[in-house]
Amino acid sequence: MLVGILVATVAMVLNSCGALLQAEGARRATRTRPAAVQPRYLAGLAVDLAAWMCAVLALRTLPVFAVQAVIGGTIALTAVINARMIGVRLPVTTQVAVAGCLAGLVLVAASAGPEQPPVKQHGVDVVLLVSLLLMGLAVLIFRQGKHAWPLAIVSGLGFGGSALSVRAAHVQTGEGLDLALLLGQPSTYLVVGFWLVGMVGYTAALARGDVGAVTAVFTVTEVVVPGMVGIQLLGDPVRPGWGWVLALGLAAAVAGSVAIAKAPPLRPPRVR
């Protein structure tokens, strides 16, 4: 379990670096040079891929909500590093919101039970496939608008769905790594679809909003919804008697995320 938490922590650090690189690439995009060909954006994609691989390893031993909660530390790192990069200090209210959000995510991660979950229930792949199709449609619709937060929510659901698909494949194949059995699982292929939806939605959100606010909404959505779905559909374990700790952690994480999202975008200081 400790190894899983350490690997998830590495994924969190990489996610923060990837988010900042992609945000810079998205801001530099033009009609003739879209984000997809911007060097910083492509570098961010590579870093995100490394983060995703770390998350896949962590999901072999930890429930979805625990892995996603550790990765949720991206909120703090992204906000702090972004402020340092543009040469400003985070407002006190934002600092309190980040601290509250992180405290909530720590409680969520600590609520994970140590035992392995049972084999996934029948119909999980159908639920995931329908969800993927609805998310793809939502991204197409929200990309026509100017608001970042709907796209941030859908992208969080997309990456969360990818984590659920990874976990579903792991649960079905057990502790061993049987490549033939893994490739025979529909969940394995749903991973790619959810990841693409999440990436397209996240890129569009970064082009419309502040990276700190977008990351906050995206990350908590990625933690809360898939984590609860994992408990219901995959039997991800919660420590006995820790249900109230999990609920408290989720409430604190959501409250902190909302406060960060509502904070005004950080602007670099004026040069006199």
BELURFEN-V398587 format. One record per residue. N is the residue number from 1. SS is DSSP state (helix for helix, strand for strand, loop for the rest). NEAR is the number of other ideal C-beta (glycine too) atoms within 10 Angstrom. D_LAST is the distance of its C-alpha to the last C-alpha in whole Angstrom. Layout:
BEGIN
N & SS & NEAR & D_LAST
N & SS & NEAR & D_LAST
END
This chain:
BEGIN
1 & loop & 12 & 53
2 & helix & 7 & 50
3 & helix & 12 & 50
4 & helix & 19 & 49
5 & helix & 18 & 46
6 & helix & 13 & 45
7 & helix & 22 & 45
8 & helix & 26 & 43
9 & helix & 15 & 41
10 & helix & 18 & 40
11 & helix & 26 & 40
12 & helix & 24 & 37
13 & helix & 16 & 35
14 & helix & 22 & 35
15 & helix & 30 & 35
16 & helix & 25 & 31
17 & helix & 19 & 30
18 & helix & 24 & 32
19 & helix & 28 & 30
20 & helix & 21 & 27
21 & helix & 21 & 28
22 & helix & 26 & 30
23 & helix & 27 & 27
24 & helix & 19 & 25
25 & helix & 25 & 27
26 & helix & 23 & 28
27 & helix & 14 & 24
28 & loop & 13 & 25
29 & loop & 17 & 28
30 & loop & 8 & 29
31 & loop & 5 & 33
32 & loop & 6 & 34
33 & loop & 11 & 32
34 & loop & 14 & 33
35 & helix & 23 & 32
36 & helix & 11 & 35
37 & helix & 11 & 35
38 & loop & 20 & 31
39 & helix & 11 & 31
40 & helix & 17 & 29
41 & helix & 23 & 31
42 & helix & 15 & 34
43 & helix & 16 & 33
44 & helix & 25 & 33
45 & helix & 17 & 36
46 & helix & 12 & 38
47 & helix & 20 & 36
48 & helix & 23 & 37
49 & helix & 13 & 41
50 & helix & 15 & 41
51 & helix & 23 & 40
52 & helix & 22 & 43
53 & helix & 14 & 45
54 & helix & 22 & 45
55 & helix & 26 & 45
56 & helix & 19 & 48
57 & helix & 17 & 50
58 & helix & 27 & 49
59 & loop & 26 & 50
60 & loop & 18 & 54
61 & loop & 20 & 54
62 & loop & 26 & 52
63 & loop & 26 & 52
64 & helix & 29 & 49
65 & helix & 28 & 48
66 & helix & 28 & 47
67 & helix & 34 & 46
68 & helix & 33 & 43
69 & helix & 34 & 42
70 & helix & 26 & 41
71 & helix & 30 & 39
72 & loop & 30 & 38
73 & loop & 23 & 36
74 & helix & 25 & 33
75 & helix & 30 & 32
76 & helix & 24 & 30
77 & helix & 19 & 29
78 & helix & 26 & 28
79 & helix & 26 & 26
80 & helix & 16 & 25
81 & helix & 16 & 24
82 & helix & 21 & 22
83 & helix & 17 & 20
84 & helix & 11 & 19
85 & helix & 13 & 19
86 & helix & 11 & 16
87 & loop & 9 & 14
88 & loop & 13 & 15
89 & loop & 10 & 18
90 & loop & 20 & 21
91 & loop & 13 & 22
92 & helix & 8 & 25
93 & helix & 12 & 27
94 & helix & 22 & 27
95 & helix & 15 & 27
96 & helix & 13 & 31
97 & helix & 25 & 31
98 & helix & 25 & 31
99 & helix & 13 & 33
100 & helix & 19 & 36
101 & helix & 28 & 36
102 & helix & 19 & 36
103 & helix & 15 & 39
104 & helix & 25 & 41
105 & helix & 30 & 41
106 & helix & 17 & 42
107 & helix & 21 & 45
108 & helix & 27 & 46
109 & helix & 25 & 46
110 & helix & 15 & 48
111 & loop & 25 & 51
112 & strand & 26 & 52
113 & loop & 16 & 56
114 & loop & 10 & 57
115 & loop & 8 & 60
116 & loop & 15 & 60
117 & loop & 18 & 60
118 & loop & 10 & 63
119 & loop & 10 & 63
120 & loop & 21 & 61
121 & loop & 13 & 63
122 & loop & 7 & 65
123 & loop & 9 & 63
124 & helix & 21 & 59
125 & helix & 18 & 59
126 & helix & 10 & 59
127 & helix & 15 & 57
128 & helix & 23 & 54
129 & helix & 16 & 55
130 & helix & 10 & 55
131 & helix & 20 & 52
132 & helix & 21 & 50
133 & helix & 12 & 51
134 & helix & 13 & 50
135 & helix & 23 & 47
136 & helix & 17 & 47
137 & helix & 12 & 47
138 & helix & 18 & 45
139 & helix & 24 & 42
140 & helix & 12 & 43
141 & helix & 11 & 43
142 & helix & 22 & 40
143 & loop & 17 & 38
144 & loop & 6 & 39
145 & loop & 11 & 36
146 & loop & 7 & 33
147 & loop & 11 & 33
148 & loop & 22 & 32
149 & helix & 18 & 34
150 & helix & 19 & 37
151 & helix & 28 & 37
152 & helix & 29 & 36
153 & helix & 21 & 39
154 & helix & 27 & 41
155 & helix & 28 & 39
156 & helix & 28 & 40
157 & helix & 27 & 43
158 & helix & 29 & 44
159 & helix & 27 & 43
160 & helix & 29 & 45
161 & helix & 25 & 48
162 & helix & 27 & 47
163 & helix & 29 & 48
164 & helix & 31 & 51
165 & helix & 28 & 52
166 & helix & 25 & 52
167 & helix & 26 & 53
168 & helix & 27 & 56
169 & helix & 24 & 57
170 & helix & 22 & 57
171 & helix & 24 & 59
172 & helix & 19 & 62
173 & helix & 19 & 62
174 & loop & 11 & 62
175 & loop & 8 & 61
176 & loop & 7 & 62
177 & loop & 10 & 60
178 & loop & 10 & 63
179 & helix & 8 & 61
180 & helix & 7 & 64
181 & helix & 14 & 64
182 & helix & 15 & 60
183 & helix & 10 & 60
184 & loop & 12 & 63
185 & loop & 19 & 61
186 & helix & 15 & 59
187 & helix & 22 & 56
188 & helix & 17 & 55
189 & helix & 13 & 54
190 & helix & 23 & 53
191 & helix & 22 & 50
192 & helix & 12 & 49
193 & helix & 20 & 49
194 & helix & 25 & 47
195 & helix & 20 & 44
196 & helix & 15 & 44
197 & helix & 27 & 43
198 & helix & 26 & 41
199 & helix & 19 & 39
200 & helix & 19 & 39
201 & helix & 28 & 38
202 & helix & 27 & 35
203 & helix & 23 & 33
204 & helix & 23 & 34
205 & helix & 30 & 32
206 & helix & 29 & 29
207 & loop & 19 & 28
208 & loop & 18 & 28
209 & loop & 21 & 27
210 & loop & 20 & 24
211 & helix & 24 & 26
212 & helix & 24 & 26
213 & helix & 22 & 28
214 & helix & 27 & 30
215 & helix & 32 & 31
216 & helix & 33 & 32
217 & helix & 24 & 35
218 & helix & 35 & 36
219 & helix & 32 & 37
220 & helix & 29 & 38
221 & helix & 23 & 40
222 & helix & 29 & 41
223 & helix & 33 & 43
224 & helix & 24 & 44
225 & helix & 18 & 46
226 & helix & 28 & 48
227 & helix & 27 & 48
228 & helix & 16 & 51
229 & helix & 22 & 52
230 & helix & 26 & 53
231 & helix & 18 & 55
232 & helix & 11 & 57
233 & helix & 21 & 58
234 & loop & 22 & 58
235 & loop & 15 & 59
236 & loop & 25 & 56
237 & loop & 17 & 57
238 & strand & 17 & 55
239 & loop & 14 & 56
240 & loop & 7 & 59
241 & loop & 8 & 58
242 & loop & 16 & 54
243 & helix & 12 & 54
244 & helix & 10 & 52
245 & helix & 15 & 50
246 & helix & 22 & 49
247 & helix & 13 & 49
248 & helix & 16 & 46
249 & helix & 24 & 44
250 & helix & 22 & 44
251 & helix & 14 & 43
252 & helix & 20 & 40
253 & helix & 27 & 39
254 & helix & 17 & 39
255 & helix & 15 & 37
256 & helix & 25 & 35
257 & helix & 28 & 34
258 & helix & 15 & 34
259 & helix & 17 & 31
260 & helix & 27 & 29
261 & helix & 21 & 30
262 & helix & 12 & 29
263 & loop & 19 & 26
264 & loop & 9 & 23
265 & loop & 10 & 21
266 & loop & 20 & 18
267 & loop & 9 & 15
268 & loop & 9 & 12
269 & loop & 8 & 9
270 & loop & 5 & 6
271 & loop & 4 & 4
272 & loop & 3 & 0
END
